[in-house]
Every structure is written in C-alpha cells, then in structure tokens.
Amino acid sequence: MILFTLLRHDWLKTFRARGFYKNLAVNILLGFVVLYFIAIFFALGLFLQEFLKDTAITDKTPLQVFNGITLYILLAGLAVRYMMQQLATINIQIYQILPIKRTSIINYLLFTPLLSPINYILFFTIIPFAVRSVSVDYNALTAFGFILNFFFIVCFNSLITSFIKRKFGSNFWGFFAVLAFFGIIIALEYFKIFSLFNVSGVIFDYIILNPTGLAIPFIAIVLAYLLNRWFFAQKYYAESFGKKAKTETHQNRSNLSFLNRFGVIGEIMALEMRLVWRHKRTKNLLYLLVLFLLYGLIFYTNADYANRYGFLFFCAMIMTGAVTLLFGQWLIGWNSSHFDSLMTINFPIRSYLIAHFYLMLAGNILCFILTLPYFLFGTHIAMLHISAFLFNSGVNTVLLTFFATYNTKRIDLAAKSALNYQGTTYKNFLIVFPIMFFPMIFVGIFSLFSAINTALIILSVMGVIGLLFQKQLITLCVNQFNRRKYALCEGFRQTE
C-alpha cells in the first residue's frame, strides 16, 4: 500500500539523518527518562483501584469514579496536544506529480501522529487498572471495552487537534484561550455551579457498560476524520497555505521601535524578541513559561512539602527565573543559522552579550511580578521568591551567558517545535547542576540546622554582588566568547 511506502520513506529519512546519530547520547538519556515515567504510570495503574476506593464517593465503583474524570483526561489531552503535538508534514510537491491518490497522502498526514509511542504511555496505567479492577468488578469483556474506549479517545484527540491547529493555528493567544477554558471549568466545578464529573460519568458509563456504547467514540473519530478531509479538500495545494502564512506574518509583526532609543543594545534586544515571537520552536517555550509559573499552585498547597525548604527554593527559582532557564541555555544557539554572518561584520560582541543579559533580567523581573500573588501563602514564601529572584538575576544569568559558549549544536528554528531536542547535548544537563541543584542542596542543608534564613541571605547577597559587578562579569563572558567563537562557528556549520 502507498500509505506504508510513505511511512517507510519517513522512517528512512529519520534514521539516515546525520543528526540522529550525533544526538544518540541524548536520545538514549531521554529513553531512560521515558522508562522512568513508564514505571511510574505502571505503578499508578496497579494501585489506582485502592486510590479511587479511598475517594469521598463511596457509592461508586472504581470504574465509575474513573469514568467521572475521563472527560477531564480527554480535555487535558487536547490541551497538551494543542501545545506539543507536531503536525505531520510531507514534501507534497514531490508526490503530487506521481500517480498517488490524494486520499493516501491525506491519510498519511492524519495518521502518522498516532504512530508516536508517547500517545500510548497512559496505557501502562489503563491496562493494569482494567485487569486488576474492571475485570474483577465486572467482566473481561467490559475491561476490553474500557481499554478500547481509551484507544478511541487517543485517536479522536489526535485527529481533532490536527484539525484545530491546521484550521486556526497554534498561536500564543490560542494557548491563553485554552488556559481560560480550563480555568472556567475548574471554577464551575469548585463553586458547584456545573459538574463536569457527573456529565462525564453518565457518558462513559453508558459507553463502557452498554454493548452499543463504543459506537459513540467511533462515530466521533469518523467525524473528526471527515473534518480534516474537508479542510484538505480546500488546502491541498501549497499556494493555499502560502496565502495564509503571508497574512499571518503580516499580522504578527510587533512594534518594538521603542527599543531603538537604547542604541545598539536596544536594537539587538528588539531583534531577539522578534526571533522568539516569529518561530514555533521559541514560541513553544513561552507555553512552558506559563506552566512554570503555575508550579506554586501544585507544591505550595501541598502539606507534604511544607518543611522541605530545599525543594521549595527549587520551585521558587523555576518560577522567578523561567525565562532565564528556558532561553539562556541556547542564548547563542538561537542565532546559529546566521552566526557566521554575525562574525563577519563589525558587530560589538559586548553589546550582543549585554543585550541578552538585559533580556534575561527583564524576563526575571516580569516573572517575579507575575508570582507576587504567591506572597499570600506566607512570609516564608515571599522570602524564598525574593532570594531566588536575586540569585537568578545576579548569578544564573551570568553563568548561563558564560556556559552558553560551550553549546556548539546548531538549532534550526524552522524545524518542528514539539518534542524537538535539536541543540540539546549532555552539556545542557551538566549546566543544570551548578545553576539549579547547588542552591537547592545548599538551602536544604541549612534548613536541617534551622538556619534557612541564613541560607537565603547568603544566596541573596551572592545575587546582589553579581548585579553590582555585572560589568566585570560580562567582561569575563566576552573573553570566554572570543576564545570559543571559532569552535562555535565550526559547530553551527554542521547541519543535521
């Protein structure tokens, strides 16, 4: 079949690429991370029955409780896919001149995302739960229907996300719309105005416990597929997408001319901000930035972490320094595609590094302001955030600027954005230790001796010293850049 031929071409393209073997060490490390999560999900599946039995809803079986949250899982899956799922692409002009049916190419674009193993990681929870709980409380046929229903949910989520992203785009404001939608649902549930739990329970109880129920998710998949077919019927030719892209590019132009008044540094800052805004790889990090800012709602409200000051300081660093941590590791790599050009013009390296330093500092200030509501959790949280902000601004910004010169992996900003580890090497993981884990361990050790305030004062003073002596520290970074610039040029020329 033509569909299998297209999949084989994609498979060969992946494994014949030089970048696949160059990033083999990173891929192996990520493989161990995946195995870690598989073990967690499998353990969750084994003990999910006991956890659901301990809920306040004692008159329902574990399956009925799970059905009540299934709609939440479905919506959460849609949100994650909207942010992370990469749309399948193909060099369509090559195949348009061959005797290949249009339907085959469309099916390839729609069903390729389903081949990603990440789609099925939750089955390591679903299958053990079905075997231990559903098959015991009901029967093996119901357990099979439960698993099949979840497979249908995965297929529906993949197809409907493809349609939404292709039809409406995955812009930054769409991400906020998704967050607002979830916020409204949670608020309605919290204030008991509308219960999505009850609606979900009724729907999925019928789907799983009735012989004809599985026809409902199957019909939903067919409708999602037909929506995509309708879209491709209008947008099959490349020029149709070109018109849309041209319009969106014109609309997304941002006016940053006010930065020009700050001279060369301001112009560089404006160019870097446009680079971030115009490319999916960098815009994807903005989505993670929003998620990082919500860390406090998970850990500050959990009594188990109340006295674990080392971990709380780690969370405070992530929230107040999200911009620095997400963008700083690739501070130079973002410009890798035109780095040779930068090195052949009268380009002030000091101004280049200062501009990036100011951008990270401005990002820290913005994150600190956005996390001010966390001060309502208590004075100790306020002290953690202030200390973390100063340490991020005075120490981590300089360390990332310095260590960024060791990352010589090229980054193609035009490449896919989701699950893209291009430019990531073992050096990125080594940088994390002095930047993140040293202060966390430092605070944790001092907290054992009830000297948490002393640790926070020391880290704050280190941050203030870094800010006061930023000129001298930037000079060290400039000298390091000059020593490493030829290695950077050579590394950035290596295309994958």
N, C-alpha and C positions, 0 to 999 in steps of 0.2 A: 504493500500500500504506500501511496505517496506520503501519507502522514508519518509513517515510520522512517521513510527516507529523509524527510525534513528533520526529524528528531535525531537521526544518525548524523546528519550534517552538523547540527548544533553540538552534539556530543564530541565529534572530531575537532570542531573549532575550539572547544574548551580545552581539550587535552593536548592539542598541538600548539597551543599558545605558549610562548616562552615564559610569560608571566606566571603560568600555572606552576611551573617547576621552580621559578625564583621565589615564589611565595609558599613553597611547600612546607617550610617550617611553621609559618603562621597558620596554614591550613591544618597541620597536624595538631597544633596547640588548640585551635578552635574545635577540632574534633574531640579533644579531651573535655572541653567545656560543654559540648553537646552531650557527651556521655554522662557528665555530671548532672545535667538537667534531666536526662532520661532516667537516671537513678532516682532523682527527687520525685519526678512525676509517677514513676512506678511505685515508689513507697507511698505516695499520696493515694494512688489507686487501691493499694492493699488495705489502707486504714481509713479510706473515705467513708465506708459504711459506719464505723464507730463514730466518726466525727459528725455525720449527718444525724445519727441517732441521738446525739447529745444536744441537738438544737432545741429551741423552745417549742417547736411544732411536734408535739409528741404523738398526735393522732395520725401522722402520715408516715408512710414507709420511706426508707432512704431514696428509693427511685422517685417517689412523688416530690420529695424535697429537692432532689436534683433537677427534676423537670421544672420546678418553680424558678430555678436560676438559669435554666438553659437559654432563655431569651436574652438574659444579661450576657451570657457567654457568646451568643450569636452577635449581639451588638458590639461587644468588646472586640470580637474577631474582625468585624467590619472596620472598626476604628483603627486597629493595628495594621490591617491590610491597606487601608487608605493611606496610612503614613509610610509603610515599609514595603509593600508588595511592588516589585518591579514589573512593569508591563513588558510582556514578551514582544520582541522586535525581530524583524527579518528584513534583509535587503530585497524588498519586494520587486524592484525593477528587474532583477536577475530572473525571477521566477515568472514574471508576467509575460515574458517572451517565449516561455516554454509551454508545451501542451499540458498544463497543470490546471485543474479546476480551481476556480476561485474559492469554492467551499473548503477545499483541502487546506489552503493557506490560512483561511479564517479559523478553521478548527485547530490548526497548529498554534496560532496566536492565542486562542482561548484556553486550550487545554494544557499547554506547556507549563504554566504556573502550578498546575496540580501535580506535576512530577517532582516538585521540590520536597525533599524529606521533612522539612520544617513544618509542612502542613499537617503532618501526622504524629507530631510529638505528643499531643494530648491523648492519643490512643493508648499510650503507655499508662495513662490513668483510667481511661474509659474501659479498656478490656479487662483489667484486673477487677474493677468495680462490677462489671457485668457478670464476671464469673463468680465472684465471692458473694455478691448481694442480689443482683437481679435474678439470676438463675435459681437461687435458693428461695427467694420470696415469691417468685412467680414460676417461670419455667425456662428451659433453654431457648425456646422459640422467641419469647419476649426479650431475652438477653441479646439474641441475634438481631432482633428488630431495633433494640436500643443502640447497638453498635452501628447498624446500617443507617439509622436516623442521623447519627453524628457524622457519618461519612457524607450524607446528603447535605448537611449543614456546611461542611468544608467546601463542597463543590459549589453550593449556592453563594457562599461568601466570596469565593474566588471569582466567579462569573459576574456577580453584581458589582464587585469592586472594580473589575476591569471596565465595565460599562461606565460607572460613575467617574473614574479617573480619565477615561478617554473622552467622555462627553463634557464634563465640567472642569477637568483639570484638577491637579493636586496643589493648588496654590496655598499660600500661608493663611489667608483668611478662611479658606475652607477648613483648615486644621482647627482654627478657633471656633468655627461653627460646629464642628464635631464635639469639641470640648463643652461648648454651651449646651448642646443637645443632651449630653450625658449629665451635665450639671442639673438640668431641668428634671430629668428622670429621677436622679438621686434625691433632689429636693421634694418632688412629689411623693416619692416613697417614704422619705423621712418624716414629712408632715402628715402622712397618711391621707393625702388627697386622692391619690390614684396608686393602686398596687399593681405594678408590672409582674410581681411574683405570682399573684393569683391568676392573671391572664396567661402567663407562661405555663403555669401548672395545668390549667384547663386544656390548652392547645396540645401540649406534648404528652399529657396523659392519654388524650384521645389518639394521637399519632402512634404511640407505642403500644397501648393496650387494646387497640382495635385492629382487626385483620386488614381493613382498608385504609387505616390511618397513614401508612407510609406513602400513599398516593399523593398526599398534600405536599411534603417536601420535594417529591419527584416532580410534581407539576410546577412548583416554584423554580426548580432548576431549569425546566424547559422554558419557562417564561423569561428567566434571566438570559438564557442562551439566545432566545429569539430577539431580545432587546439588543444584544451585541450584534446579531446578524443584521438587524435593521440599521444599526449605526454604521457597520462596514459597507452596507449597500450604498450609503451616501458618501463614505470617506475612503473608498477603496484605493483611489489614485493619489499619488504622493502630493500633487499640487493642492489637493483639498486640505491636507494638513498644513501645507506651506502657508496658505492664506491665514489660517487660524494662528499659526505661530507668529506670523508677521504682525497681526493685530495685537496679540498678547504682548509681544516685545515692545510695541509702541506704548501700550497702556501701562506697562510695568516700569517705565523709566522713572527714576526717582530724582528729585531735585535736591542735590547736595551741594549746590554752589556756595552756600554759606561757609563751607569749609575752606574755600579757596582763599579767604581772607587771612588764613593762618600760614600762607606761603606754601613751600614745597611739601612740608609735613601734612598740611591740610589737604593738598591735592592727592597725596598718596593715600591718606585715610579715606577720601571720597572714592578713589578707585577700588580700594579693598572692600568697601561697603557695597559697591555695585557688583563686584565679583561674587560676594556672598549672596546677594539678592537674586542674581541672574542665573545661577547654576543650581541644579537639583541636588548635587552632592553636598553643597554647603547649606542649602536651604533645609535639607533633611536634618542637619544638626540643629537648626532652630527649633524643630519639633522636639528633639531630645532636650533642648534647653528648657522648654516649658515643663516637660515631665520631671526634670531635675528639680525645678522649683517647688514641686509638689511632694518631695521626699519627706518634708517635715510632717505632713499630714499622716504619713504611714508610721513614722518612728516616734515622733514626739507625743503621740496619743497612746502609745503602747507602754503599759506599765513595766513590761519586761526590760525595757531599755532605759528606765528612769535613772539608774545609777551607773550605767555604762558610758561614762563620760568620754572615753576614747572614741567609741563608735559615734556618739552624738556629735563630737567635734568633727569627725569624718563627714557626717551628713551636713553639718554647717559649712564645711569647706566646699562640698559639692554644690550646695545651693548658692552660696555667695560668690563662688568662682566658676560657675558653669561655663561662662563664655571663655574664660582663660583656659580651662581644662579641655573644652571641646575643640577650640580653634588653635590653641597655642602649640600643640604638638606638631602640627603641619604648617606652622607660621610661614615658613619659606616654601614648603612644598606646594602650597596653593598656586604659586607663581611658576611652577616647574616647567610648564609648557612654553613659556616665553622667557625663561631665566637667562638663556644665552643672550637674548636681546637686551635685557637689563644690564648685563655685564659689559656690553659693547658701547654703551652711551655714557655721557657724563652724568652719572647717577650717584647722588650722595648716599652712601651706604648708611651713614649715621642717621640721616633723616629717615631712611627706609625703616631702620630698626626702632627709632623713636616713635614713628607713626604707628607701628604695630604695638609698641608698649602702651601708647596712649589709648589705642583701641581696646586692648585688654583691660586697661584700667577703667575706661568708661563702661565696659561691659560689667566689671565687678561692681561699680557704683550703681548701675541700673539693677543688677541682681540683688544687691543689698537693700535698695529701696523697695523692690518688689517683695522682699522677705520680711519687711518690717512688721507685718501682722503677726508673725511668729513670736514677737516680743510678748504677746498676750499670754503665752504659755508660761511665762515666769521670768524673773530676773536672770536666772542661770542660763536660760536660752538666749537672752539678749547678750550676755557676756560671751557666750560661745560664738555667736554670729559676729560680734564686733571684732573679737580676736581673730576669727577665721578670715574676715574681710581684710584686716590689716596684713595678715600673713600672706594671703593670696596676692594682695596688691604690691607688697614690698619685696616678697621673696619669690613666690612661684612665678610671677610674670618674668622676672629676671632669669630664673632657672630655665624656664621654657624657651625664652629667647636664646639662651646660651646653647642648650641641648638640641634645639631645632636644627642646628648646623650639622648634626650627625645623621639626620634622616635624609638620605640621598635617593629615596624611592620617588619615582615620577608619579604624579597624580593627573589623570585625565578628567577634567571637570565635565567633559561632555559624555562621560561614561555613565552607566547606570548608577542610581543613587542608593537604592535599597540593598542591604547586605553586601555593600561594596567595601572591601578591605584593602583596596589599592593604596599604596603608600604606607601600609602598616607593616612593621617588622618587629623583631624581638626587642629592638631598641626602644620602641614605644612602651613596652611593658616594663623595661628597666627604668625608664624615666619616672614611672608612676611611684616607685618606691620612695625616693627622697622627697617627692612632691606631696604625696598623699599619706603614705603609711608611716613615715617618720614622725610627723606631728601627731598622728593618731596614737602611735605607740608611746610617744613622749607624754601626751596628756593622760593616757591610760595608766602609765607607771606612777605619775604624780598623784593620780586620783586614789591609788592604793594606799598612799600615805596621807590622805585627806588634804592634799595640797593642790587641788585643782586650780584655785585662783592664782597660785604661783606659776603654774604651767602656762595659764592663759596670758598672764602678764609678760612672761618671757617671750612667748610667741608673738605677742602684740608689739613688744619692743623691737624684736627682730624685723617685723614688718615696717615699723616706723623708721628704723635705721636704713632699711632698703629704700624707702621713699626719699629720705633726706640725702642719700648718697647715690641717687639714681644716675647722675651724670657719670660718675666714676664707674659704676657698674655697667652702664651702657657702653662705655669705652672698652671694657673687658669683652663685651659681646661683639663689638665692632672688630677688635683684634682677632677674636676667635673666628668671626665670619671671614676675614681676609685670609686666615690660614686655611680655611676649609672651602673657599669658593670654587677652586678648581675641581675638588672632589665632588662638590655639589653639581657643577656643570656636567661632569662626566656621568654622574649617576642619573641626572634628569634627562640626559640624551637617550638613555636606554628605554626604548618603547617596548611595551609588552605585546 
